[in-house]
Amino acid sequence: MPIIVNLDVMMAKRKISLNELSEKVDLTLSNLSILKTGKAKAIRFSTLDAICKVLDCQPGDILEYVHDKNH
């Protein structure tokens, strides 16, 4: 998929654990892990908003579009 999730990069920059982020954004560890590993098919704007608030970043810091040369 041409959308890359850089959540782990932002978490490392902000020195925040998956557990801590999970608590602060009120999202289960399993759902946050699915998002972090790039296996998520979608993300709610409310979830993206909460993550951006906690990590003090922009949506573009977390989500990146990479052109798929096969399509």
C-alpha positions in Angstrom: 0.0 0.0 0.0 1.4 3.4 -0.8 0.5 4.9 2.6 3.3 4.5 5.1 2.6 4.9 8.8 5.5 6.5 10.7 3.9 6.3 14.1 6.9 4.4 15.6 9.2 7.2 14.4 7.2 9.9 16.0 6.9 7.9 19.2 10.6 7.5 19.3 11.2 11.2 18.7 8.8 12.0 21.6 10.1 9.2 23.8 6.7 7.8 24.5 5.9 4.1 24.8 3.0 2.2 23.1 1.4 1.7 26.6 1.6 5.4 27.4 0.3 6.5 24.0 -2.5 4.0 24.3 -3.7 5.4 27.6 -3.4 9.0 26.5 -5.4 8.6 23.3 -7.8 6.1 24.8 -7.1 3.4 22.2 -6.5 -0.3 22.9 -2.9 -1.6 22.7 -3.9 -4.0 20.0 -5.5 -1.3 17.8 -2.6 1.0 18.3 -0.2 -1.8 17.5 -2.1 -2.5 14.2 -1.8 1.1 13.3 1.9 1.3 14.3 2.8 -1.7 12.2 1.0 -0.3 9.1 -1.6 -3.1 9.0 -4.5 -0.8 9.6 -6.9 -0.3 6.6 -8.3 3.0 8.0 -7.9 5.5 10.7 -10.6 7.8 12.2 -9.9 11.5 12.1 -10.7 11.6 15.8 -8.0 9.0 16.5 -5.5 10.9 14.3 -6.4 14.1 16.1 -5.8 12.5 19.5 -2.5 11.0 18.4 -1.3 14.4 16.9 -2.3 16.2 20.1 -0.4 13.8 22.3 2.7 13.6 20.1 2.5 17.4 19.2 2.8 16.7 15.5 1.0 17.0 12.2 -0.9 14.2 10.4 1.9 14.3 7.7 4.4 13.4 10.4 2.6 10.1 10.9 1.2 9.3 7.5 3.3 9.4 4.3 2.2 8.8 0.7 4.7 6.9 -1.4 3.9 6.6 -5.1 3.3 2.9 -6.1 5.1 2.4 -9.4 3.1 -0.8 -10.2 -0.2 1.2 -10.5 
